[in-house]
Amino acid sequence: MEKELAKNVITLLRQKNLTISVAESLTGGLVAKNLTDISGSSKVFKGGIVAYTDEIKTKTLKVDPALIQEFSSISKQVAQDMALKVRLLMNSDIGVSTTGVAGPEKSAGFEPGTVFVAISIGEHNMCQDLHLTGDRNQIRQQSVIELLKLILSQGL
């Protein structure tokens, strides 16, 4: 399913002549992998950052540390800031992000399956709050699928 969705995202971005960049936490590069597995992705995919720690989120992506302090890195606010900051950093038309808990244990008081996927396009920022089930790999795969669906739902 991820491959078909990724292919549709790349096709849509190529048709619209738009570029995309990704900031990933819990997915650890799976979004970038799925997009770059598609032939022709080099025309639209600018790059990605795996920001697994708060340090990388704030120092590399320039996520506002106050957001992490107030809401935690597992939050809608941080997911939206990650998407915005990767878009600006890589000078792309679209920035997307993932953050959350893949499990198997809780993290920062959040249950496994608590996931936020976000998209930033111009002045428009959107985030989905997900409550996924399954093991660590299933949660990560479902997160990728939901983010790709979010991108496609925008119509761009």
C-alpha positions in Angstrom: 0.0 0.0 0.0 2.8 2.4 0.8 4.4 2.0 -2.6 1.2 2.8 -4.4 0.5 5.8 -2.2 4.1 7.0 -2.6 3.8 6.6 -6.4 0.6 8.7 -6.4 2.3 11.4 -4.3 5.3 11.6 -6.7 3.0 11.7 -9.7 0.9 14.5 -8.2 4.0 16.5 -7.2 5.5 16.1 -10.7 2.2 17.1 -12.3 2.0 20.2 -10.1 5.7 21.0 -10.4 6.1 21.0 -6.6 8.9 19.9 -4.4 8.8 18.2 -1.0 11.1 17.7 2.0 10.5 15.5 5.1 11.4 15.7 8.8 10.9 12.4 10.5 11.1 11.3 14.1 9.4 8.0 14.8 9.4 6.8 11.2 13.2 7.1 11.1 13.5 7.8 7.4 10.7 5.5 6.1 8.8 8.4 4.5 11.9 9.4 2.6 12.6 5.8 1.7 9.1 5.3 0.3 9.2 8.5 -1.7 12.7 7.9 -3.1 11.9 4.3 -4.1 9.7 5.7 -6.8 11.4 6.4 -10.2 11.3 10.1 -11.0 11.3 11.2 -7.3 14.5 13.1 -7.8 12.5 15.7 -9.7 10.4 16.6 -6.6 12.1 15.2 -3.5 14.6 17.7 -2.0 15.7 15.8 1.1 14.9 14.7 4.6 16.1 14.9 8.2 15.7 12.2 10.7 15.3 14.3 13.9 15.0 11.5 16.4 16.0 13.6 19.4 14.9 16.9 20.8 18.5 18.2 20.3 18.3 17.6 16.5 14.8 18.9 16.4 15.9 22.2 17.9 19.5 22.5 16.6 19.2 21.2 13.1 15.5 21.8 12.2 15.3 24.9 14.4 12.1 23.8 16.1 11.1 26.3 18.8 12.4 24.8 22.1 9.5 26.5 23.9 7.1 24.3 22.0 8.9 21.1 23.1 9.0 22.4 26.7 5.3 23.3 26.7 3.8 20.6 24.7 6.5 17.9 24.4 8.1 16.6 21.2 5.2 14.3 20.8 2.6 16.9 20.0 0.6 18.6 17.2 2.5 21.8 17.8 5.9 20.3 17.3 4.8 18.2 14.3 3.6 21.4 12.6 6.8 23.3 13.4 8.9 20.4 12.1 7.0 20.4 8.8 7.3 24.2 8.5 11.0 24.3 9.4 12.0 21.5 7.1 10.2 23.2 4.2 12.0 26.5 5.0 15.4 24.8 5.5 15.3 22.9 2.3 13.5 25.6 0.3 10.8 23.2 -0.8 7.1 23.9 -1.7 5.9 21.3 0.8 7.3 20.1 4.2 6.0 17.1 6.0 6.7 15.5 9.4 6.2 12.6 11.7 6.5 12.5 15.4 5.1 10.1 18.1 5.6 6.8 19.9 6.2 3.6 18.0 6.6 1.6 21.1 6.8 -1.0 22.5 7.0 1.2 25.7 5.4 4.5 26.6 7.5 7.6 25.9 7.2 10.8 27.8 3.9 9.5 29.2 2.4 8.8 25.8 1.1 5.4 24.8 2.6 3.6 21.7 0.5 4.5 18.7 0.3 8.2 19.6 1.4 9.8 16.4 1.2 13.2 14.7 1.7 13.7 11.0 1.9 17.2 9.6 2.1 19.1 6.3 3.2 22.7 5.6 2.3 24.3 2.3 2.8 28.1 2.1 0.7 29.6 4.9 -1.2 26.4 5.3 -0.2 24.0 8.1 -2.2 20.9 9.0 -1.7 18.1 11.4 -3.5 14.8 12.1 -3.5 13.3 15.5 -3.4 9.5 15.1 -4.0 6.6 17.5 -2.6 3.6 15.9 -2.4 0.0 17.0 0.0 -2.8 16.4 3.7 -3.5 17.0 6.5 -1.0 16.5 6.9 -1.7 12.8 3.2 -1.7 12.1 2.8 1.7 13.8 5.7 3.1 11.8 4.3 1.7 8.5 0.8 3.0 9.4 2.3 6.5 10.1 3.9 6.6 6.7 0.6 5.5 5.1 -1.4 8.2 6.9 1.1 10.9 6.0 1.0 9.9 2.3 -2.8 10.0 2.4 -2.6 13.4 4.1 -0.5 14.8 1.3 -2.8 13.4 -1.4 -5.9 14.7 0.4 -4.6 18.3 -0.1 -5.1 18.2 -3.8 -2.2 20.6 -4.0 
